[in-house]
Amino acid sequence: MIVADASDLVPHRMKLEQLLERRDTIYNNLHDVRFEYRSGIYSEGEFETMKTALQNEPALALAEIDLVTDAPVSPPCGARSVDGSAQ
């Protein structure tokens, strides 16, 4: 789960900027979890639990970005899906 930091409360930050940062953070978290699993840090069960908890978040972030921009937004360049395939 992503926790907002204090900078998100600063009034001058635009909503879109916050959402794009959130999107990037989610993809980074998914990448890290996959890497740590492949490195043997997590068991398969732990990985599946974390993956399941994280995999819906990118879609929610992208949907919010779509609402703010009135246009579909793609995942960040080089982002990979939860299973590791390129998007």
The first five atom37 places (N, CA, C, CB, O) and aatype in JSON, in Angstrom:
{
  "aatype": [12, 9, 19, 0, 3, 0, 15, 3, 10, 19, 14, 8, 1, 12, 11, 10, 6, 5, 10, 10, 6, 1, 1, 3, 16, 9, 18, 2, 2, 10, 8, 3, 19, 1, 13, 6, 18, 1, 15, 7, 9, 18, 15, 6, 7, 6, 13, 6, 16, 12, 11, 16, 0, 10, 5, 2, 6, 14, 0, 10, 0, 10, 0, 6, 9, 3, 10, 19, 16, 3, 0, 14, 19, 15, 14, 14, 4, 7, 0, 1, 15, 19, 3, 7, 15, 0, 5],
  "atom_mask": [
    [1, 1, 1, 1, 1],
    [1, 1, 1, 1, 1],
    [1, 1, 1, 1, 1],
    [1, 1, 1, 1, 1],
    [1, 1, 1, 1, 1],
    [1, 1, 1, 1, 1],
    [1, 1, 1, 1, 1],
    [1, 1, 1, 1, 1],
    [1, 1, 1, 1, 1],
    [1, 1, 1, 1, 1],
    [1, 1, 1, 1, 1],
    [1, 1, 1, 1, 1],
    [1, 1, 1, 1, 1],
    [1, 1, 1, 1, 1],
    [1, 1, 1, 1, 1],
    [1, 1, 1, 1, 1],
    [1, 1, 1, 1, 1],
    [1, 1, 1, 1, 1],
    [1, 1, 1, 1, 1],
    [1, 1, 1, 1, 1],
    [1, 1, 1, 1, 1],
    [1, 1, 1, 1, 1],
    [1, 1, 1, 1, 1],
    [1, 1, 1, 1, 1],
    [1, 1, 1, 1, 1],
    [1, 1, 1, 1, 1],
    [1, 1, 1, 1, 1],
    [1, 1, 1, 1, 1],
    [1, 1, 1, 1, 1],
    [1, 1, 1, 1, 1],
    [1, 1, 1, 1, 1],
    [1, 1, 1, 1, 1],
    [1, 1, 1, 1, 1],
    [1, 1, 1, 1, 1],
    [1, 1, 1, 1, 1],
    [1, 1, 1, 1, 1],
    [1, 1, 1, 1, 1],
    [1, 1, 1, 1, 1],
    [1, 1, 1, 1, 1],
    [1, 1, 1, 0, 1],
    [1, 1, 1, 1, 1],
    [1, 1, 1, 1, 1],
    [1, 1, 1, 1, 1],
    [1, 1, 1, 1, 1],
    [1, 1, 1, 0, 1],
    [1, 1, 1, 1, 1],
    [1, 1, 1, 1, 1],
    [1, 1, 1, 1, 1],
    [1, 1, 1, 1, 1],
    [1, 1, 1, 1, 1],
    [1, 1, 1, 1, 1],
    [1, 1, 1, 1, 1],
    [1, 1, 1, 1, 1],
    [1, 1, 1, 1, 1],
    [1, 1, 1, 1, 1],
    [1, 1, 1, 1, 1],
    [1, 1, 1, 1, 1],
    [1, 1, 1, 1, 1],
    [1, 1, 1, 1, 1],
    [1, 1, 1, 1, 1],
    [1, 1, 1, 1, 1],
    [1, 1, 1, 1, 1],
    [1, 1, 1, 1, 1],
    [1, 1, 1, 1, 1],
    [1, 1, 1, 1, 1],
    [1, 1, 1, 1, 1],
    [1, 1, 1, 1, 1],
    [1, 1, 1, 1, 1],
    [1, 1, 1, 1, 1],
    [1, 1, 1, 1, 1],
    [1, 1, 1, 1, 1],
    [1, 1, 1, 1, 1],
    [1, 1, 1, 1, 1],
    [1, 1, 1, 1, 1],
    [1, 1, 1, 1, 1],
    [1, 1, 1, 1, 1],
    [1, 1, 1, 1, 1],
    [1, 1, 1, 0, 1],
    [1, 1, 1, 1, 1],
    [1, 1, 1, 1, 1],
    [1, 1, 1, 1, 1],
    [1, 1, 1, 1, 1],
    [1, 1, 1, 1, 1],
    [1, 1, 1, 0, 1],
    [1, 1, 1, 1, 1],
    [1, 1, 1, 1, 1],
    [1, 1, 1, 1, 1]
  ],
  "atom_positions": [
    [[0.85, -1.17, 0.0], [0.0, 0.0, 0.0], [0.89, 1.23, 0.0], [-0.97, 0.0, 1.22], [1.9, 1.26, 0.7]],
    [[0.54, 2.2, -0.76], [1.33, 3.42, -0.85], [0.82, 4.42, 0.17], [1.27, 4.01, -2.28], [-0.38, 4.66, 0.29]],
    [[1.75, 4.99, 0.9], [1.42, 5.99, 1.91], [1.85, 7.35, 1.38], [2.11, 5.66, 3.28], [2.97, 7.52, 0.91]],
    [[0.95, 8.32, 1.47], [1.27, 9.67, 1.01], [2.3, 10.29, 1.95], [-0.01, 10.55, 0.94], [2.25, 10.09, 3.16]],
    [[3.22, 11.05, 1.37], [4.19, 11.75, 2.21], [3.74, 13.19, 2.43], [5.6, 11.71, 1.58], [2.77, 13.64, 1.82]],
    [[4.44, 13.9, 3.3], [4.05, 15.26, 3.67], [4.01, 16.19, 2.47], [4.99, 15.8, 4.7], [3.21, 17.13, 2.46]],
    [[4.84, 15.96, 1.46], [4.86, 16.85, 0.29], [3.56, 16.78, -0.49], [6.03, 16.5, -0.62], [3.25, 17.71, -1.24]],
    [[2.79, 15.72, -0.33], [1.51, 15.63, -1.02], [0.49, 16.62, -0.46], [0.96, 14.21, -0.92], [-0.51, 16.91, -1.11]],
    [[0.75, 17.14, 0.72], [-0.17, 18.07, 1.35], [0.12, 19.52, 1.0], [-0.13, 17.89, 2.84], [-0.66, 20.41, 1.35]],
    [[1.21, 19.78, 0.31], [1.57, 21.13, -0.08], [0.55, 21.6, -1.12], [3.03, 21.2, -0.63], [0.34, 20.93, -2.13]],
    [[-0.08, 22.76, -0.88], [-1.17, 23.2, -1.77], [-0.76, 23.42, -3.23], [-1.75, 24.45, -1.25], [-1.6, 23.25, -4.12]],
    [[0.48, 23.79, -3.49], [0.85, 24.12, -4.86], [1.08, 22.89, -5.74], [2.08, 24.96, -4.85], [1.19, 23.02, -6.96]],
    [[1.15, 21.73, -5.15], [1.33, 20.53, -5.98], [0.05, 20.24, -6.73], [1.74, 19.29, -5.13], [-1.04, 20.2, -6.16]],
    [[0.2, 20.05, -7.99], [-0.97, 19.76, -8.82], [-1.41, 18.31, -8.64], [-0.67, 20.06, -10.3], [-0.58, 17.43, -8.41]],
    [[-2.68, 18.09, -8.77], [-3.23, 16.74, -8.65], [-2.6, 15.8, -9.67], [-4.75, 16.77, -8.83], [-2.28, 14.66, -9.33]],
    [[-2.42, 16.25, -10.89], [-1.84, 15.39, -11.92], [-0.42, 14.99, -11.54], [-1.84, 16.09, -13.28], [-0.04, 13.84, -11.71]],
    [[0.36, 15.93, -11.04], [1.73, 15.64, -10.62], [1.74, 14.56, -9.54], [2.43, 16.92, -10.11], [2.56, 13.64, -9.57]],
    [[0.84, 14.66, -8.59], [0.74, 13.66, -7.53], [0.38, 12.3, -8.09], [-0.3, 14.09, -6.48], [0.95, 11.28, -7.68]],
    [[-0.55, 12.26, -9.02], [-0.99, 10.99, -9.6], [0.11, 10.35, -10.45], [-2.23, 11.2, -10.44], [0.3, 9.13, -10.41]],
    [[0.83, 11.15, -11.21], [1.92, 10.6, -12.02], [3.03, 10.05, -11.12], [2.5, 11.68, -12.96], [3.6, 9.0, -11.41]],
    [[3.31, 10.75, -10.04], [4.31, 10.25, -9.09], [3.84, 8.96, -8.45], [4.6, 11.31, -8.01], [4.63, 8.03, -8.26]],
    [[2.56, 8.9, -8.12], [1.99, 7.68, -7.52], [2.1, 6.51, -8.5], [0.51, 7.91, -7.13], [2.48, 5.4, -8.12]],
    [[1.75, 6.76, -9.76], [1.85, 5.73, -10.8], [3.28, 5.19, -10.88], [1.41, 6.28, -12.17], [3.49, 3.97, -10.89]],
    [[4.24, 6.08, -10.94], [5.64, 5.66, -11.06], [6.09, 4.88, -9.83], [6.53, 6.87, -11.26], [6.83, 3.9, -9.94]],
    [[5.64, 5.31, -8.65], [6.0, 4.61, -7.41], [5.42, 3.21, -7.39], [5.5, 5.4, -6.2], [6.09, 2.26, -6.97]],
    [[4.2, 3.07, -7.85], [3.56, 1.74, -7.89], [4.35, 0.81, -8.81], [2.09, 1.86, -8.37], [4.63, -0.33, -8.43]],
    [[4.7, 1.28, -10.0], [5.46, 0.43, -10.92], [6.84, 0.09, -10.35], [5.62, 1.13, -12.27], [7.32, -1.02, -10.52]],
    [[7.45, 1.04, -9.67], [8.75, 0.76, -9.03], [8.59, -0.3, -7.93], [9.35, 2.06, -8.43], [9.42, -1.19, -7.8]],
    [[7.51, -0.2, -7.15], [7.26, -1.19, -6.1], [7.05, -2.58, -6.68], [6.05, -0.78, -5.27], [7.56, -3.56, -6.15]],
    [[6.3, -2.65, -7.77], [6.09, -3.94, -8.42], [7.4, -4.52, -8.94], [5.08, -3.81, -9.57], [7.65, -5.72, -8.8]],
    [[8.21, -3.69, -9.52], [9.52, -4.13, -10.02], [10.38, -4.64, -8.86], [10.24, -2.97, -10.76], [11.02, -5.68, -8.97]],
    [[10.41, -3.91, -7.76], [11.21, -4.29, -6.6], [10.77, -5.63, -6.01], [11.15, -3.21, -5.54], [11.59, -6.47, -5.67]],
    [[9.46, -5.81, -5.89], [8.93, -7.06, -5.33], [9.31, -8.23, -6.22], [7.4, -6.98, -5.17], [9.71, -9.29, -5.72]],
    [[9.19, -8.05, -7.53], [9.55, -9.12, -8.46], [11.04, -9.44, -8.37], [9.17, -8.72, -9.91], [11.43, -10.61, -8.36]],
    [[11.88, -8.41, -8.31], [13.32, -8.6, -8.2], [13.68, -9.32, -6.9], [14.05, -7.25, -8.28], [14.49, -10.25, -6.9]],
    [[13.08, -8.9, -5.79], [13.37, -9.51, -4.5], [12.92, -10.97, -4.45], [12.7, -8.72, -3.38], [13.58, -11.8, -3.83]],
    [[11.81, -11.27, -5.11], [11.35, -12.67, -5.19], [12.36, -13.5, -5.98], [9.95, -12.74, -5.84], [12.74, -14.59, -5.56]],
    [[12.77, -12.98, -7.12], [13.74, -13.71, -7.95], [15.09, -13.85, -7.27], [13.91, -13.01, -9.29], [15.85, -14.77, -7.57]],
    [[15.4, -12.95, -6.35], [16.66, -12.99, -5.6], [16.58, -13.94, -4.41], [17.04, -11.6, -5.12], [17.58, -14.17, -3.73]],
    [[15.41, -14.48, -4.16], [15.24, -15.43, -3.07], [14.89, -14.8, -1.74], [0.0, 0.0, 0.0], [14.89, -15.49, -0.71]],
    [[14.6, -13.52, -1.72], [14.27, -12.84, -0.47], [12.89, -13.26, 0.01], [14.32, -11.32, -0.65], [12.66, -13.39, 1.22]],
    [[11.97, -13.47, -0.93], [10.6, -13.85, -0.58], [10.29, -15.25, -1.08], [9.59, -12.85, -1.15], [10.79, -15.68, -2.12]],
    [[9.47, -15.95, -0.31], [8.97, -17.24, -0.78], [7.91, -16.98, -1.85], [8.38, -18.1, 0.42], [7.46, -15.85, -2.04]],
    [[7.52, -18.05, -2.54], [6.49, -17.89, -3.57], [5.19, -17.39, -2.97], [6.26, -19.21, -4.31], [4.51, -16.55, -3.56]],
    [[4.85, -17.9, -1.8], [3.62, -17.47, -1.13], [3.66, -16.0, -0.75], [0.0, 0.0, 0.0], [2.67, -15.28, -0.94]],
    [[4.79, -15.55, -0.21], [4.93, -14.13, 0.14], [4.83, -13.26, -1.11], [6.27, -13.88, 0.87], [4.18, -12.22, -1.11]],
    [[5.5, -13.7, -2.18], [5.47, -12.95, -3.43], [4.05, -12.84, -3.96], [6.37, -13.61, -4.47], [3.61, -11.76, -4.36]],
    [[3.32, -13.95, -3.97], [1.95, -13.93, -4.49], [1.07, -13.0, -3.67], [1.36, -15.35, -4.49], [0.23, -12.29, -4.23]],
    [[1.26, -13.0, -2.35], [0.47, -12.12, -1.49], [0.75, -10.65, -1.81], [0.78, -12.4, -0.02], [-0.18, -9.86, -1.95]],
    [[2.03, -10.3, -1.91], [2.4, -8.91, -2.22], [1.96, -8.53, -3.62], [3.9, -8.71, -2.06], [1.48, -7.42, -3.83]],
    [[2.14, -9.43, -4.57], [1.76, -9.15, -5.96], [0.26, -8.87, -6.04], [2.14, -10.32, -6.88], [-0.17, -7.93, -6.7]],
    [[-0.52, -9.7, -5.38], [-1.97, -9.53, -5.39], [-2.36, -8.19, -4.78], [-2.65, -10.68, -4.64], [-3.25, -7.5, -5.28]],
    [[-1.69, -7.82, -3.69], [-2.0, -6.56, -3.04], [-1.65, -5.36, -3.92], [-1.26, -6.46, -1.71], [-2.32, -4.33, -3.86]],
    [[-0.61, -5.5, -4.73], [-0.14, -4.37, -5.55], [-0.74, -4.31, -6.95], [1.34, -4.44, -5.67], [-0.78, -3.23, -7.54]],
    [[-1.19, -5.41, -7.5], [-1.5, -5.43, -8.92], [-2.72, -4.61, -9.32], [-1.71, -6.82, -9.35], [-2.83, -4.25, -10.49]],
    [[-3.62, -4.3, -8.43], [-4.77, -3.47, -8.8], [-4.45, -1.98, -8.74], [-5.94, -3.77, -7.89], [-5.15, -1.17, -9.35]],
    [[-3.41, -1.61, -8.01], [-3.09, -0.2, -7.82], [-2.74, 0.55, -9.11], [-1.96, -0.08, -6.86], [-3.18, 1.69, -9.27]],
    [[-1.97, -0.03, -10.05], [-1.68, 0.72, -11.27], [-2.93, 1.09, -12.06], [-0.75, -0.09, -12.16], [-3.03, 2.2, -12.58]],
    [[-3.87, 0.19, -12.15], [-5.1, 0.48, -12.89], [-5.88, 1.61, -12.23], [-5.97, -0.77, -12.99], [-6.45, 2.46, -12.92]],
    [[-5.92, 1.62, -10.91], [-6.62, 2.69, -10.2], [-5.94, 4.03, -10.42], [-6.7, 2.37, -8.71], [-6.61, 5.04, -10.64]],
    [[-4.62, 4.05, -10.35], [-3.87, 5.29, -10.57], [-4.08, 5.8, -11.99], [-2.38, 5.08, -10.29], [-4.31, 6.99, -12.2]],
    [[-3.99, 4.9, -12.98], [-4.18, 5.31, -14.37], [-5.6, 5.81, -14.6], [-3.88, 4.14, -15.31], [-5.8, 6.76, -15.37]],
    [[-6.59, 5.2, -13.96], [-7.97, 5.64, -14.1], [-8.14, 7.06, -13.53], [-8.94, 4.66, -13.4], [-8.83, 7.89, -14.11]],
    [[-7.51, 7.32, -12.39], [-7.57, 8.66, -11.81], [-6.89, 9.69, -12.71], [-6.93, 8.67, -10.42], [-7.39, 10.8, -12.87]],
    [[-5.76, 9.31, -13.29], [-5.06, 10.21, -14.21], [-5.95, 10.5, -15.42], [-3.7, 9.6, -14.67], [-6.04, 11.64, -15.87]],
    [[-6.6, 9.47, -15.95], [-7.51, 9.65, -17.07], [-8.61, 10.66, -16.74], [-8.14, 8.31, -17.46], [-8.96, 11.5, -17.57]],
    [[-9.14, 10.58, -15.51], [-10.19, 11.52, -15.1], [-9.68, 12.95, -15.05], [-10.75, 11.11, -13.74], [-10.37, 13.88, -15.46]],
    [[-8.46, 13.13, -14.54], [-7.88, 14.47, -14.39], [-7.53, 15.06, -15.75], [-6.64, 14.41, -13.51], [-7.71, 16.26, -15.97]],
    [[-7.03, 14.23, -16.67], [-6.56, 14.74, -17.95], [-7.58, 14.62, -19.07], [-5.32, 14.01, -18.35], [-7.39, 15.19, -20.15]],
    [[-8.66, 13.9, -18.85], [-9.65, 13.62, -19.88], [-9.05, 12.9, -21.09], [-10.31, 14.9, -20.33], [-9.54, 13.03, -22.21]],
    [[-7.97, 12.15, -20.85], [-7.32, 11.39, -21.92], [-6.67, 10.16, -21.31], [-6.27, 12.25, -22.67], [-6.19, 10.21, -20.18]],
    [[-6.65, 9.04, -22.06], [-5.98, 7.84, -21.54], [-4.49, 8.08, -21.38], [-6.23, 6.64, -22.49], [-3.85, 8.73, -22.2]],
    [[-3.94, 7.54, -20.29], [-2.51, 7.66, -20.0], [-1.91, 6.28, -19.96], [-2.27, 8.41, -18.67], [-2.49, 5.35, -19.39]],
    [[-0.75, 6.12, -20.56], [-0.05, 4.85, -20.59], [0.82, 4.67, -19.37], [0.78, 4.73, -21.86], [1.14, 5.64, -18.68]],
    [[1.22, 3.42, -19.1], [2.21, 3.19, -18.05], [3.5, 3.91, -18.41], [2.47, 1.67, -17.85], [3.72, 4.23, -19.58]],
    [[4.36, 4.17, -17.43], [5.61, 4.85, -17.72], [6.47, 4.04, -18.69], [6.38, 5.12, -16.43], [6.36, 2.82, -18.74]],
    [[7.31, 4.72, -19.44], [8.19, 4.07, -20.4], [9.04, 3.01, -19.71], [9.09, 5.11, -21.1], [9.66, 3.28, -18.68]],
    [[9.06, 1.81, -20.27], [9.87, 0.74, -19.71], [9.18, -0.03, -18.61], [0.0, 0.0, 0.0], [9.76, -0.97, -18.06]],
    [[7.94, 0.33, -18.26], [7.23, -0.38, -17.19], [6.93, -1.79, -17.64], [5.92, 0.37, -16.81], [6.69, -2.06, -18.81]],
    [[6.94, -2.67, -16.68], [6.61, -4.06, -16.94], [5.39, -4.44, -16.12], [7.81, -4.99, -16.6], [5.12, -3.86, -15.07]],
    [[4.66, -5.4, -16.61], [3.5, -5.88, -15.87], [3.99, -6.67, -14.67], [2.57, -6.73, -16.76], [5.18, -6.92, -14.52]],
    [[3.06, -7.06, -13.83], [3.4, -7.81, -12.62], [4.1, -9.11, -12.95], [2.16, -8.09, -11.81], [4.96, -9.55, -12.18]],
    [[3.76, -9.74, -14.08], [4.4, -11.0, -14.43], [5.77, -10.81, -15.08], [3.51, -11.78, -15.35], [6.44, -11.79, -15.41]],
    [[6.17, -9.55, -15.27], [7.51, -9.28, -15.79], [7.57, -9.0, -17.27], [0.0, 0.0, 0.0], [8.64, -8.67, -17.79]],
    [[6.45, -9.12, -17.96], [6.47, -8.87, -19.4], [6.38, -7.37, -19.68], [5.31, -9.61, -20.1], [5.78, -6.62, -18.91]],
    [[6.99, -6.95, -20.77], [6.97, -5.53, -21.14], [5.56, -5.16, -21.54], [7.97, -5.23, -22.28], [4.82, -5.98, -22.08]],
    [[5.19, -3.89, -21.29], [3.87, -3.43, -21.67], [3.95, -2.56, -22.89], [3.22, -2.68, -20.54], [2.93, -2.07, -23.36]]
  ]
}
